[in-house]
Amino acid sequence: MIDWRIYYSDGSTFDSSQGAPDDAPAWGVHIILQLSDNGRLRDPVAGADYYLFSESGKWVGADLVALIEKLANRVPFSGLLVGRWDPTDEYHAILRKSEKDADFPQARS
């Protein structure tokens, strides 16, 4: 089972079956899909400057101030990743790809 998958600006991905959060390429993150706490729905994380893998086993987004706060207070995390801003059409293409990811169920309307 895949717990999370990272989508990068170059179209590549990296997921929990390929390694630990610290093994993931650090640059160019657009969106991270992960399972919700109950494991039944997708829980996307996007639009952040940085992404951290928290002690709770979930990816969280952070800006520079939040990152500094976590470092200054020695809050444990792993897998520090850096987001990337690309032209809207490129971002939306990656977002559409992530929305079709069959490893992460969507809510039914």
N, C-alpha and C positions, 0 to 999 in steps of 0.2 A: 504494500500500500504506500502511496506517495502522500506525505503529509504537507508538503509545500513545493511550489515551483516558482522560480524567478524568471521573468521575461526581461531580456536586455534590448537596448536600442538597436543593436545589430541584427536582431531577429533570433538570436540564440536563446537557449534556456538552460537552467541548471536546477535539479530538484533533489529531494531528500534521498532518492535512490542512488544518486551519484556521489554523495558525500555529506559531510557535516556542514553547518552554516559557515564555519571558518574556511572550508574548502571552496566555497563559491567565488567566482570571479567578482572582484570588488567594485568595478566601474560600470556605469551605463545602465543602471536598473530603471525600468519603467513601471513594472507592476509585479507584485508577489501575490500569488494565489496560495491560500492555505485553507485547511478545513476549519470550520467553526468549532467551538468548544464541544458541541455534541457530536461532531464528526459527520454531520449530515448535509451541511451546506458549505458553499464556498465563502470565504472571508477574504476579499481582496484588500491589499494595502497598496496605495499608489499616491503619487503627487508629493512625495517627501523628498527632502534634500539628502537625508541619510536613512538607512534602514538598519535596525539592530535586532538580533535574535535574543529575546528576553529569557529570564530564568523560567518563566511560565511555559516556555516551549512555543511561543508565538512570535512572529515578526511584527515589529512596530515601526512606524515612521517617526522621524525626528528632524527638527531644524537644528541649526548650529547651537542655539542657546540650550536646547534640550540635551544635545550631545555633550556639551561642556558641563552641564549640570550633572549628568550621569557619571562622567569621568571624574569631576571634582568630588562627588560624593561616593565614589568607588562602587557604584551600582553595577553588579555583575551583568554582563551581556557577552555575546559572541557574535561573530558574523557581521562585522561592520561593513556595510555596503554604501556606495555613493549613487544617488539618483542622477538622472540626466534629463534635461529638457531638450526636446527636438521639435521640429515643425509639427503643427497640429495633425496634418495628414499622416505623417509617419507614426506619431503616437497612437492615433486612432486605428491604424492598421495593426499594430501590436496589441492594442486593447481588444479588437475584434478577434484576433487569434486566441487570446486568453479566454474570451467569452465562449469559445467553442471547445475548450479543453474538457474532454470527457472524464478525466480523472477527478474533477471537482463538480459535484452536482449543483444544479441551480434550483432556486426556489420556484415552485410552480405558482402561477397566478390564477 
